[in-house]
């Protein structure tokens, strides 16, 4: 059987290049979503800093979802779809947390996560535009 797949200038099959590109785009998304899932599985993530604990946890929520938003728009190239997927993951994460002993799901956290996703999407677009200039 002969190999008739088109090859690029380096002699690599085009399908192999596409596969590596897909893995390169989506592996970080999956890994980051896995990290969020793992953190959501921890029964108590308190810092012991009293009132600052709440502020730090909410900032962490927004930050981790900003990274997810940036990774999603990087992989998809479509900001609105990236935002929708990021928010859907935030909802699923809060459902997950509701099932973890010592944790609770919160609509407020979904809103904070959505703000983070939006910030990540906007930041990625801004950086991408600056790179093209």
Residue frames as qw, qx, qy, qz and C-alpha x, y, z in Angstrom:
[[0.000, 0.891, 0.454, 0.000, 0.00, 0.00, 0.00],
 [0.456, 0.325, -0.013, 0.828, 1.52, 3.34, -1.00],
 [0.215, -0.630, -0.402, 0.628, 1.45, 6.50, 1.08],
 [0.278, 0.525, 0.433, 0.678, -0.24, 9.20, -1.01],
 [0.257, -0.859, -0.366, 0.249, -0.96, 11.71, 1.77],
 [0.335, 0.844, -0.055, 0.416, 0.24, 15.20, 0.92],
 [0.713, -0.334, -0.223, 0.575, 3.45, 16.23, 2.62],
 [0.038, -0.992, -0.018, 0.116, 4.67, 19.66, 3.63],
 [0.406, 0.810, -0.396, 0.149, 8.14, 21.10, 2.97],
 [0.288, -0.589, 0.716, -0.238, 9.61, 19.13, 5.89],
 [0.386, 0.143, -0.889, -0.202, 8.26, 15.86, 4.50],
 [0.193, 0.113, 0.805, -0.550, 5.59, 15.53, 7.20],
 [0.029, -0.478, -0.814, -0.330, 2.11, 14.41, 6.36],
 [0.184, -0.407, -0.075, -0.892, -0.42, 17.25, 6.48],
 [0.697, -0.503, -0.401, -0.317, -2.73, 15.19, 8.69],
 [0.720, -0.237, -0.419, 0.500, 0.06, 14.74, 11.26],
 [0.203, 0.181, -0.125, 0.954, 0.70, 18.47, 11.35],
 [0.447, -0.464, -0.256, -0.721, -3.02, 19.15, 11.83],
 [0.775, -0.410, -0.480, 0.023, -3.15, 16.57, 14.62],
 [0.565, -0.117, -0.350, 0.738, -0.20, 18.12, 16.45],
 [0.041, -0.308, -0.035, -0.950, -1.76, 21.57, 16.03],
 [0.617, -0.497, -0.370, -0.486, -5.05, 20.37, 17.50],
 [0.765, -0.346, -0.437, 0.323, -3.26, 18.73, 20.42],
 [0.412, 0.067, -0.198, 0.887, -1.19, 21.88, 20.94],
 [0.239, -0.392, -0.129, -0.879, -4.33, 24.00, 21.04],
 [0.709, -0.430, -0.291, -0.477, -6.57, 21.74, 23.11],
 [0.716, -0.106, -0.581, 0.372, -4.20, 20.00, 25.53],
 [0.157, 0.132, -0.396, 0.895, -3.70, 23.22, 27.56],
 [0.521, -0.298, -0.124, -0.790, -7.50, 23.74, 27.70],
 [0.837, -0.235, -0.467, -0.159, -8.10, 20.20, 28.94],
 [0.590, 0.010, -0.546, 0.595, -5.21, 20.38, 31.41],
 [0.048, -0.217, 0.264, -0.939, -6.40, 23.70, 32.84],
 [0.680, -0.296, -0.226, -0.632, -10.00, 22.48, 33.10],
 [0.807, -0.138, -0.559, 0.133, -8.64, 19.41, 34.90],
 [0.335, 0.109, -0.484, 0.801, -6.78, 21.63, 37.36],
 [0.384, -0.274, 0.055, -0.880, -9.96, 23.59, 38.05],
 [0.814, -0.228, -0.417, -0.335, -11.82, 20.31, 38.57],
 [0.679, -0.029, -0.591, 0.434, -9.13, 19.07, 40.96],
 [0.079, 0.173, -0.374, 0.908, -9.21, 22.28, 42.99],
 [0.574, -0.260, -0.117, -0.767, -13.00, 22.07, 43.16],
 [0.809, -0.154, -0.562, -0.077, -12.67, 18.59, 44.64],
 [0.359, 0.126, -0.612, 0.694, -10.77, 19.85, 47.70],
 [0.327, -0.662, -0.673, 0.041, -13.19, 20.09, 50.64],
 [0.267, -0.918, -0.169, 0.239, -11.70, 23.26, 52.17],
 [0.632, 0.418, 0.044, 0.651, -9.48, 25.77, 50.41],
 [0.282, -0.950, -0.127, -0.037, -9.52, 28.36, 53.19],
 [0.516, 0.576, -0.323, 0.545, -6.40, 30.45, 53.69],
 [0.600, -0.484, -0.467, 0.434, -6.94, 31.21, 57.37],
 [0.290, 0.110, -0.015, 0.951, -6.68, 34.94, 56.67],
 [0.107, 0.489, 0.545, -0.673, -10.08, 35.89, 58.03],
 [0.422, 0.737, 0.260, -0.460, -11.91, 38.45, 55.90],
 [0.140, 0.645, -0.568, -0.493, -9.18, 38.37, 53.28],
 [0.401, -0.019, 0.911, 0.095, -9.95, 34.71, 52.69],
 [0.506, 0.638, 0.545, -0.200, -13.16, 35.53, 50.84],
 [0.267, 0.866, -0.195, -0.375, -11.47, 38.19, 48.71],
 [0.136, -0.520, 0.791, 0.291, -8.57, 35.87, 47.82],
 [0.472, 0.181, 0.863, 0.024, -10.87, 32.99, 46.89],
 [0.482, 0.766, 0.350, -0.244, -13.00, 35.21, 44.62],
 [0.145, 0.817, -0.433, -0.353, -9.87, 36.63, 42.96],
 [0.321, -0.266, 0.888, 0.196, -8.65, 33.06, 42.45],
 [0.554, 0.484, 0.666, -0.123, -11.98, 32.17, 40.81],
 [0.402, 0.870, 0.026, -0.283, -11.76, 35.09, 38.41],
 [0.044, -0.717, 0.633, 0.288, -8.08, 34.43, 37.65],
 [0.438, -0.092, 0.883, 0.141, -8.41, 30.72, 36.95],
 [0.531, 0.609, 0.584, -0.072, -11.34, 31.38, 34.64],
 [0.223, 0.878, -0.211, -0.366, -9.49, 34.22, 32.90],
 [0.193, -0.451, 0.817, 0.302, -6.80, 31.70, 31.98],
 [0.480, 0.283, 0.830, 0.015, -9.49, 29.26, 30.80],
 [0.423, 0.814, 0.261, -0.301, -11.11, 32.00, 28.69],
 [0.094, 0.780, -0.489, -0.378, -7.80, 32.88, 27.06],
 [0.300, -0.223, 0.905, 0.205, -7.01, 29.23, 26.34],
 [0.507, 0.487, 0.699, -0.130, -10.47, 28.65, 24.89],
 [0.405, 0.860, 0.038, -0.310, -10.34, 31.62, 22.52],
 [0.085, -0.630, 0.698, 0.329, -6.81, 30.59, 21.53],
 [0.376, 0.006, 0.919, 0.119, -8.06, 27.11, 20.64],
 [0.412, 0.601, 0.677, -0.101, -11.32, 28.15, 19.01],
 [0.242, 0.054, 0.337, 0.909, -10.57, 31.52, 17.47],
 [0.248, -0.568, -0.520, -0.587, -14.18, 32.49, 18.19],
 [0.015, 0.238, -0.506, 0.829, -14.60, 34.76, 21.22],
 [0.633, -0.207, 0.050, -0.744, -18.35, 34.30, 21.68],
 [0.891, -0.036, -0.432, -0.135, -18.09, 30.51, 21.54],
 [0.495, 0.204, -0.622, 0.571, -15.10, 30.57, 23.90],
 [0.247, -0.273, 0.367, -0.854, -17.06, 32.73, 26.35],
 [0.799, -0.151, -0.142, -0.565, -20.09, 30.42, 26.17],
 [0.833, 0.050, -0.538, 0.116, -18.00, 27.29, 26.75],
 [0.281, 0.269, -0.574, 0.721, -16.13, 28.94, 29.62],
 [0.458, -0.247, 0.258, -0.814, -19.36, 29.94, 31.36],
 [0.882, -0.073, -0.316, -0.340, -20.85, 26.48, 30.75],
 [0.667, 0.131, -0.626, 0.381, -17.78, 24.98, 32.42],
 [0.047, -0.290, 0.467, -0.834, -18.21, 27.40, 35.34],
 [0.726, -0.208, -0.003, -0.655, -21.80, 26.21, 35.79],
 [0.896, 0.013, -0.443, -0.038, -20.70, 22.57, 35.69],
 [0.416, 0.281, -0.602, 0.621, -17.92, 23.38, 38.18],
 [0.339, -0.295, 0.361, -0.817, -20.40, 24.85, 40.65],
 [0.887, -0.116, -0.186, -0.407, -22.64, 21.77, 40.28],
 [0.749, 0.182, -0.566, 0.293, -19.55, 19.65, 40.95],
 [0.114, 0.326, -0.544, 0.765, -18.71, 21.72, 44.04],
 [0.638, -0.292, 0.088, -0.707, -22.26, 21.27, 45.34],
 [0.944, -0.048, -0.292, -0.148, -21.56, 17.52, 45.40],
 [0.561, 0.305, -0.567, 0.521, -18.25, 17.82, 47.27],
 [0.588, -0.664, -0.430, 0.168, -18.55, 17.56, 51.08],
 [0.469, -0.535, -0.093, 0.697, -17.53, 20.86, 52.66],
 [0.128, -0.064, 0.376, 0.916, -18.12, 22.83, 49.44],
 [0.352, 0.636, 0.567, -0.387, -21.16, 24.57, 48.00],
 [0.369, 0.398, 0.518, 0.661, -22.15, 25.69, 44.53],
 [0.058, -0.650, -0.295, 0.697, -22.85, 29.39, 44.17],
 [0.458, 0.769, 0.393, 0.210, -24.52, 31.44, 41.42],
 [0.109, -0.966, 0.158, 0.172, -22.33, 34.35, 42.56],
 [0.532, -0.440, 0.607, 0.393, -19.24, 32.26, 41.78],
 [0.592, 0.446, 0.588, 0.325, -20.60, 31.55, 38.29],
 [0.194, 0.968, 0.151, 0.044, -20.93, 35.32, 37.77],
 [0.331, -0.815, 0.403, 0.254, -17.38, 35.90, 39.03],
 [0.641, -0.080, 0.669, 0.367, -16.13, 33.07, 36.80],
 [0.502, 0.707, 0.456, 0.200, -17.97, 34.59, 33.81],
 [0.002, 0.987, -0.125, -0.103, -16.25, 37.92, 34.43],
 [0.504, -0.544, 0.595, 0.310, -12.95, 36.04, 34.52],
 [0.652, 0.292, 0.630, 0.304, -13.71, 34.21, 31.26],
 [0.337, 0.907, 0.238, 0.090, -14.62, 37.51, 29.60],
 [0.214, -0.900, 0.325, 0.197, -11.42, 39.13, 30.87],
 [0.606, -0.277, 0.665, 0.337, -9.35, 36.23, 29.53],
 [0.586, 0.558, 0.535, 0.245, -11.04, 36.34, 26.12],
 [0.165, 0.985, 0.046, 0.018, -10.53, 40.11, 25.84],
 [0.395, -0.753, 0.461, 0.255, -6.93, 39.87, 27.03],
 [0.667, -0.002, 0.651, 0.361, -6.11, 37.14, 24.48],
 [0.479, 0.757, 0.391, 0.211, -7.68, 39.17, 21.68],
 [0.062, -0.985, 0.133, 0.094, -5.73, 42.27, 22.73],
 [0.513, -0.538, 0.589, 0.317, -2.43, 40.39, 22.85],
 [0.661, 0.281, 0.627, 0.303, -3.16, 38.69, 19.51],
 [0.347, 0.905, 0.221, 0.108, -3.91, 42.02, 17.82],
 [0.218, -0.905, 0.321, 0.174, -0.74, 43.59, 19.22],
 [0.651, -0.252, 0.632, 0.337, 1.33, 40.67, 17.89],
 [0.600, 0.541, 0.522, 0.275, -0.06, 41.21, 14.38],
 [0.123, 0.987, 0.048, -0.091, 0.90, 44.91, 14.34]]
